[in-house]
């Protein structure tokens, strides 16, 4: 069984149009988009981060409906690592 710790905001199953979610993240926590990628079922996964380290992961479906998947504190950006030689 998998347990995921989520913030109070994420636990409330916050879903709305993507534009509304993005605006709310800026208005409340000054979070901006820092990374994104496509997942199965045409879902867009986005990571929003503030300068003070708060972060939110948002999943958007093909219809434009976005939901907060998780959120927290202490985000630390990392530089991509070079794979070991021979791989």
N, CA, C and O atoms as a GROMACS GRO file, in nm:
protein
  348
    1UNK      N    1   0.084  -0.117   0.000
    1UNK     CA    2   0.000   0.000   0.000
    1UNK      C    3   0.089   0.123   0.000
    1UNK      O    4   0.189   0.128   0.071
    2UNK      N    5   0.053   0.223  -0.079
    2UNK     CA    6   0.132   0.345  -0.093
    2UNK      C    7   0.064   0.459  -0.020
    2UNK      O    8  -0.054   0.484  -0.040
    3UNK      N    9   0.140   0.528   0.064
    3UNK     CA   10   0.089   0.644   0.135
    3UNK      C   11   0.170   0.765   0.091
    3UNK      O   12   0.293   0.759   0.088
    4UNK      N   13   0.102   0.873   0.057
    4UNK     CA   14   0.168   0.995   0.013
    4UNK      C   15   0.130   1.107   0.108
    4UNK      O   16   0.012   1.134   0.128
    5UNK      N   17   0.230   1.172   0.166
    5UNK     CA   18   0.204   1.288   0.252
    5UNK      C   19   0.173   1.409   0.165
    5UNK      O   20   0.248   1.441   0.073
    6UNK      N   21   0.063   1.474   0.196
    6UNK     CA   22   0.023   1.590   0.118
    6UNK      C   23  -0.012   1.705   0.211
    6UNK      O   24  -0.049   1.684   0.327
    7UNK      N   25   0.000   1.826   0.159
    7UNK     CA   26  -0.036   1.942   0.238
    7UNK      C   27  -0.187   1.949   0.253
    7UNK      O   28  -0.260   1.876   0.186
    8UNK      N   29  -0.232   2.036   0.339
    8UNK     CA   30  -0.375   2.056   0.357
    8UNK      C   31  -0.441   2.098   0.227
    8UNK      O   32  -0.550   2.051   0.195
    9UNK      N   33  -0.375   2.186   0.152
    9UNK     CA   34  -0.432   2.233   0.026
    9UNK      C   35  -0.453   2.117  -0.070
    9UNK      O   36  -0.560   2.105  -0.131
   10UNK      N   37  -0.353   2.031  -0.085
   10UNK     CA   38  -0.364   1.918  -0.178
   10UNK      C   39  -0.468   1.818  -0.130
   10UNK      O   40  -0.539   1.759  -0.211
   11UNK      N   41  -0.477   1.800   0.000
   11UNK     CA   42  -0.572   1.702   0.054
   11UNK      C   43  -0.716   1.743   0.029
   11UNK      O   44  -0.806   1.660   0.036
   12UNK      N   45  -0.739   1.870  -0.001
   12UNK     CA   46  -0.874   1.918  -0.026
   12UNK      C   47  -0.919   1.890  -0.168
   12UNK      O   48  -1.030   1.929  -0.207
   13UNK      N   49  -0.836   1.822  -0.249
   13UNK     CA   50  -0.869   1.789  -0.387
   13UNK      C   51  -0.909   1.914  -0.464
   13UNK      O   52  -1.020   1.924  -0.515
   14UNK      N   53  -0.818   2.009  -0.471
   14UNK     CA   54  -0.843   2.136  -0.539
   14UNK      C   55  -0.834   2.115  -0.688
   14UNK      O   56  -0.728   2.079  -0.740
   15UNK      N   57  -0.944   2.136  -0.758
   15UNK     CA   58  -0.949   2.124  -0.903
   15UNK      C   59  -1.025   2.243  -0.960
   15UNK      O   60  -1.123   2.290  -0.902
   16UNK      N   61  -0.978   2.291  -1.074
   16UNK     CA   62  -1.042   2.404  -1.143
   16UNK      C   63  -0.980   2.413  -1.281
   16UNK      O   64  -0.895   2.331  -1.318
   17UNK      N   65  -1.022   2.512  -1.358
   17UNK     CA   66  -0.957   2.537  -1.486
   17UNK      C   67  -0.812   2.570  -1.461
   17UNK      O   68  -0.779   2.632  -1.359
   18UNK      N   69  -0.723   2.528  -1.552
   18UNK     CA   70  -0.580   2.548  -1.532
   18UNK      C   71  -0.547   2.693  -1.501
   18UNK      O   72  -0.470   2.721  -1.409
   19UNK      N   73  -0.604   2.785  -1.577
   19UNK     CA   74  -0.574   2.927  -1.557
   19UNK      C   75  -0.606   2.972  -1.415
   19UNK      O   76  -0.534   3.054  -1.358
   20UNK      N   77  -0.714   2.920  -1.359
   20UNK     CA   78  -0.752   2.957  -1.223
   20UNK      C   79  -0.655   2.900  -1.120
   20UNK      O   80  -0.619   2.968  -1.024
   21UNK      N   81  -0.612   2.775  -1.140
   21UNK     CA   82  -0.518   2.712  -1.048
   21UNK      C   83  -0.385   2.787  -1.051
   21UNK      O   84  -0.328   2.817  -0.946
   22UNK      N   85  -0.335   2.817  -1.170
   22UNK     CA   86  -0.208   2.888  -1.184
   22UNK      C   87  -0.215   3.025  -1.116
   22UNK      O   88  -0.121   3.065  -1.047
   23UNK      N   89  -0.324   3.096  -1.136
   23UNK     CA   90  -0.341   3.228  -1.074
   23UNK      C   91  -0.346   3.217  -0.922
   23UNK      O   92  -0.287   3.299  -0.852
   24UNK      N   93  -0.415   3.116  -0.872
   24UNK     CA   94  -0.425   3.095  -0.727
   24UNK      C   95  -0.288   3.065  -0.666
   24UNK      O   96  -0.255   3.114  -0.558
   25UNK      N   97  -0.208   2.984  -0.736
   25UNK     CA   98  -0.074   2.954  -0.686
   25UNK      C   99   0.012   3.080  -0.679
   25UNK      O  100   0.091   3.096  -0.586
   26UNK      N  101  -0.002   3.169  -0.776
   26UNK     CA  102   0.073   3.294  -0.773
   26UNK      C  103   0.021   3.387  -0.662
   26UNK      O  104   0.099   3.442  -0.584
   27UNK      N  105  -0.111   3.402  -0.657
   27UNK     CA  106  -0.170   3.496  -0.561
   27UNK      C  107  -0.141   3.457  -0.417
   27UNK      O  108  -0.114   3.544  -0.334
   28UNK      N  109  -0.146   3.330  -0.385
   28UNK     CA  110  -0.129   3.286  -0.246
   28UNK      C  111   0.015   3.260  -0.206
   28UNK      O  112   0.054   3.289  -0.093
   29UNK      N  113   0.096   3.204  -0.298
   29UNK     CA  114   0.231   3.160  -0.261
   29UNK      C  115   0.340   3.211  -0.354
   29UNK      O  116   0.457   3.179  -0.334
   30UNK      N  117   0.306   3.290  -0.456
   30UNK     CA  118   0.401   3.341  -0.555
   30UNK      C  119   0.480   3.227  -0.621
   30UNK      O  120   0.600   3.237  -0.645
   31UNK      N  121   0.409   3.118  -0.648
   31UNK     CA  122   0.471   3.004  -0.715
   31UNK      C  123   0.461   3.021  -0.866
   31UNK      O  124   0.358   3.064  -0.919
   32UNK      N  125   0.570   2.986  -0.936
   32UNK     CA  126   0.575   2.993  -1.081
   32UNK      C  127   0.615   2.857  -1.137
   32UNK      O  128   0.678   2.776  -1.069
   33UNK      N  129   0.578   2.833  -1.261
   33UNK     CA  130   0.608   2.707  -1.328
   33UNK      C  131   0.759   2.693  -1.346
   33UNK      O  132   0.825   2.782  -1.399
   34UNK      N  133   0.813   2.580  -1.301
   34UNK     CA  134   0.957   2.555  -1.314
   34UNK      C  135   0.989   2.429  -1.392
   34UNK      O  136   1.102   2.414  -1.440
   35UNK      N  137   0.895   2.337  -1.405
   35UNK     CA  138   0.919   2.213  -1.479
   35UNK      C  139   0.785   2.155  -1.522
   35UNK      O  140   0.683   2.176  -1.456
   36UNK      N  141   0.787   2.081  -1.632
   36UNK     CA  142   0.665   2.012  -1.676
   36UNK      C  143   0.700   1.894  -1.764
   36UNK      O  144   0.811   1.885  -1.817
   37UNK      N  145   0.603   1.804  -1.779
   37UNK     CA  146   0.621   1.688  -1.864
   37UNK      C  147   0.487   1.623  -1.892
   37UNK      O  148   0.389   1.647  -1.822
   38UNK      N  149   0.483   1.540  -1.994
   38UNK     CA  150   0.360   1.470  -2.030
   38UNK      C  151   0.359   1.332  -1.968
   38UNK      O  152   0.460   1.262  -1.966
   39UNK      N  153   0.244   1.293  -1.917
   39UNK     CA  154   0.224   1.161  -1.860
   39UNK      C  155   0.124   1.084  -1.945
   39UNK      O  156   0.074   1.136  -2.045
   40UNK      N  157   0.096   0.962  -1.905
   40UNK     CA  158  -0.001   0.881  -1.978
   40UNK      C  159  -0.138   0.948  -1.976
   40UNK      O  160  -0.165   1.036  -1.894
   41UNK      N  161  -0.224   0.906  -2.065
   41UNK     CA  162  -0.360   0.956  -2.079
   41UNK      C  163  -0.363   1.106  -2.109
   41UNK      O  164  -0.457   1.175  -2.069
   42UNK      N  165  -0.261   1.156  -2.179
   42UNK     CA  166  -0.255   1.297  -2.219
   42UNK      C  167  -0.265   1.393  -2.102
   42UNK      O  168  -0.330   1.497  -2.111
   43UNK      N  169  -0.202   1.358  -1.992
   43UNK     CA  170  -0.202   1.446  -1.875
   43UNK      C  171  -0.070   1.524  -1.870
   43UNK      O  172   0.037   1.471  -1.897
   44UNK      N  173  -0.083   1.651  -1.836
   44UNK     CA  174   0.032   1.740  -1.820
   44UNK      C  175   0.065   1.749  -1.671
   44UNK      O  176  -0.021   1.783  -1.590
   45UNK      N  177   0.189   1.719  -1.636
   45UNK     CA  178   0.236   1.729  -1.498
   45UNK      C  179   0.322   1.855  -1.490
   45UNK      O  180   0.414   1.873  -1.569
   46UNK      N  181   0.290   1.943  -1.394
   46UNK     CA  182   0.365   2.069  -1.379
   46UNK      C  183   0.409   2.087  -1.234
   46UNK      O  184   0.338   2.050  -1.141
   47UNK      N  185   0.527   2.145  -1.219
   47UNK     CA  186   0.580   2.176  -1.087
   47UNK      C  187   0.592   2.328  -1.076
   47UNK      O  188   0.659   2.392  -1.156
   48UNK      N  189   0.526   2.384  -0.975
   48UNK     CA  190   0.531   2.527  -0.947
   48UNK      C  191   0.609   2.546  -0.818
   48UNK      O  192   0.588   2.474  -0.721
   49UNK      N  193   0.700   2.645  -0.816
   49UNK     CA  194   0.788   2.666  -0.701
   49UNK      C  195   0.798   2.816  -0.673
   49UNK      O  196   0.798   2.898  -0.764
   50UNK      N  197   0.806   2.850  -0.544
   50UNK     CA  198   0.827   2.990  -0.505
   50UNK      C  199   0.972   3.010  -0.464
   50UNK      O  200   1.045   2.914  -0.442
   51UNK      N  201   1.013   3.136  -0.455
   51UNK     CA  202   1.150   3.168  -0.413
   51UNK      C  203   1.178   3.123  -0.269
   51UNK      O  204   1.293   3.099  -0.233
   52UNK      N  205   1.072   3.112  -0.187
   52UNK     CA  206   1.093   3.071  -0.047
   52UNK      C  207   1.088   2.919  -0.030
   52UNK      O  208   1.097   2.870   0.083
   53UNK      N  209   1.073   2.843  -0.140
   53UNK     CA  210   1.082   2.697  -0.133
   53UNK      C  211   0.952   2.622  -0.129
   53UNK      O  212   0.953   2.498  -0.125
   54UNK      N  213   0.837   2.692  -0.128
   54UNK     CA  214   0.711   2.617  -0.136
   54UNK      C  215   0.696   2.562  -0.277
   54UNK      O  216   0.746   2.620  -0.374
   55UNK      N  217   0.627   2.448  -0.290
   55UNK     CA  218   0.610   2.386  -0.421
   55UNK      C  219   0.474   2.319  -0.430
   55UNK      O  220   0.414   2.278  -0.330
   56UNK      N  221   0.425   2.308  -0.554
   56UNK     CA  222   0.298   2.242  -0.582
   56UNK      C  223   0.310   2.164  -0.712
   56UNK      O  224   0.365   2.215  -0.810
   57UNK      N  225   0.260   2.042  -0.713
   57UNK     CA  226   0.253   1.962  -0.835
   57UNK      C  227   0.108   1.962  -0.881
   57UNK      O  228   0.016   1.929  -0.805
   58UNK      N  229   0.088   2.000  -1.008
   58UNK     CA  230  -0.045   2.012  -1.066
   58UNK      C  231  -0.055   1.915  -1.184
   58UNK      O  232   0.038   1.904  -1.264
   59UNK      N  233  -0.168   1.846  -1.193
   59UNK     CA  234  -0.194   1.755  -1.306
   59UNK      C  235  -0.312   1.811  -1.383
   59UNK      O  236  -0.418   1.837  -1.326
   60UNK      N  237  -0.293   1.830  -1.515
   60UNK     CA  238  -0.398   1.884  -1.601
   60UNK      C  239  -0.436   1.779  -1.704
   60UNK      O  240  -0.349   1.721  -1.769
   61UNK      N  241  -0.567   1.755  -1.720
   61UNK     CA  242  -0.611   1.657  -1.820
   61UNK      C  243  -0.636   1.727  -1.953
   61UNK      O  244  -0.622   1.849  -1.964
   62UNK      N  245  -0.672   1.650  -2.054
   62UNK     CA  246  -0.689   1.702  -2.189
   62UNK      C  247  -0.801   1.805  -2.200
   62UNK      O  248  -0.802   1.885  -2.293
   63UNK      N  249  -0.895   1.803  -2.107
   63UNK     CA  250  -1.005   1.900  -2.111
   63UNK      C  251  -0.966   2.034  -2.050
   63UNK      O  252  -1.042   2.130  -2.060
   64UNK      N  253  -0.847   2.043  -1.988
   64UNK     CA  254  -0.803   2.167  -1.925
   64UNK      C  255  -0.832   2.173  -1.776
   64UNK      O  256  -0.807   2.275  -1.712
   65UNK      N  257  -0.886   2.065  -1.719
   65UNK     CA  258  -0.914   2.059  -1.576
   65UNK      C  259  -0.785   2.025  -1.503
   65UNK      O  260  -0.720   1.924  -1.531
   66UNK      N  261  -0.748   2.111  -1.407
   66UNK     CA  262  -0.625   2.093  -1.330
   66UNK      C  263  -0.656   2.061  -1.186
   66UNK      O  264  -0.751   2.115  -1.128
   67UNK      N  265  -0.576   1.972  -1.127
   67UNK     CA  266  -0.592   1.936  -0.987
   67UNK      C  267  -0.457   1.940  -0.919
   67UNK      O  268  -0.355   1.902  -0.977
   68UNK      N  269  -0.456   1.988  -0.794
   68UNK     CA  270  -0.335   1.985  -0.714
   68UNK      C  271  -0.312   1.841  -0.670
   68UNK      O  272  -0.399   1.781  -0.605
   69UNK      N  273  -0.196   1.785  -0.704
   69UNK     CA  274  -0.164   1.648  -0.668
   69UNK      C  275  -0.088   1.640  -0.537
   69UNK      O  276  -0.106   1.546  -0.460
   70UNK      N  277  -0.003   1.739  -0.513
   70UNK     CA  278   0.076   1.741  -0.391
   70UNK      C  279   0.135   1.880  -0.375
   70UNK      O  280   0.144   1.956  -0.471
   71UNK      N  281   0.176   1.913  -0.253
   71UNK     CA  282   0.237   2.042  -0.225
   71UNK      C  283   0.321   2.030  -0.099
   71UNK      O  284   0.300   1.940  -0.017
   72UNK      N  285   0.416   2.121  -0.084
   72UNK     CA  286   0.499   2.116   0.035
   72UNK      C  287   0.597   2.231   0.043
   72UNK      O  288   0.580   2.333  -0.023
   73UNK      N  289   0.698   2.214   0.125
   73UNK     CA  290   0.801   2.315   0.150
   73UNK      C  291   0.939   2.254   0.128
   73UNK      O  292   0.954   2.132   0.122
   74UNK      N  293   1.038   2.340   0.115
   74UNK     CA  294   1.176   2.295   0.109
   74UNK      C  295   1.222   2.248  -0.028
   74UNK      O  296   1.311   2.164  -0.037
   75UNK      N  297   1.163   2.301  -0.134
   75UNK     CA  298   1.206   2.262  -0.268
   75UNK      C  299   1.350   2.306  -0.289
   75UNK      O  300   1.386   2.420  -0.258
   76UNK      N  301   1.433   2.217  -0.342
   76UNK     CA  302   1.572   2.248  -0.370
   76UNK      C  303   1.599   2.213  -0.516
   76UNK      O  304   1.595   2.095  -0.553
   77UNK      N  305   1.628   2.313  -0.600
   77UNK     CA  306   1.658   2.282  -0.740
   77UNK      C  307   1.791   2.208  -0.752
   77UNK      O  308   1.884   2.232  -0.674
   78UNK      N  309   1.800   2.121  -0.847
   78UNK     CA  310   1.922   2.043  -0.870
   78UNK      C  311   1.963   2.057  -1.016
   78UNK      O  312   1.878   2.067  -1.104
   79UNK      N  313   2.094   2.058  -1.040
   79UNK     CA  314   2.145   2.054  -1.176
   79UNK      C  315   2.140   1.910  -1.225
   79UNK      O  316   2.162   1.817  -1.146
   80UNK      N  317   2.111   1.889  -1.353
   80UNK     CA  318   2.111   1.752  -1.405
   80UNK      C  319   2.248   1.688  -1.385
   80UNK      O  320   2.351   1.754  -1.399
   81UNK      N  321   2.248   1.561  -1.354
   81UNK     CA  322   2.372   1.488  -1.332
   81UNK      C  323   2.415   1.418  -1.461
   81UNK      O  324   2.331   1.372  -1.538
   82UNK      N  325   2.544   1.410  -1.481
   82UNK     CA  326   2.598   1.336  -1.596
   82UNK      C  327   2.601   1.188  -1.558
   82UNK      O  328   2.650   1.153  -1.451
   83UNK      N  329   2.550   1.101  -1.647
   83UNK     CA  330   2.552   0.958  -1.613
   83UNK      C  331   2.696   0.907  -1.606
   83UNK      O  332   2.786   0.960  -1.670
   84UNK      N  333   2.716   0.803  -1.526
   84UNK     CA  334   2.851   0.744  -1.516
   84UNK      C  335   2.899   0.695  -1.651
   84UNK      O  336   2.819   0.655  -1.735
   85UNK      N  337   3.030   0.697  -1.672
   85UNK     CA  338   3.087   0.647  -1.799
   85UNK      C  339   3.054   0.500  -1.816
   85UNK      O  340   3.051   0.423  -1.720
   86UNK      N  341   3.028   0.463  -1.940
   86UNK     CA  342   2.998   0.325  -1.970
   86UNK      C  343   2.849   0.291  -1.965
   86UNK      O  344   2.811   0.175  -1.983
   87UNK      N  345   2.764   0.391  -1.942
   87UNK     CA  346   2.621   0.364  -1.940
   87UNK      C  347   2.553   0.422  -2.060
   87UNK      O  348   2.431   0.408  -2.076
   0.00000   0.00000   0.00000
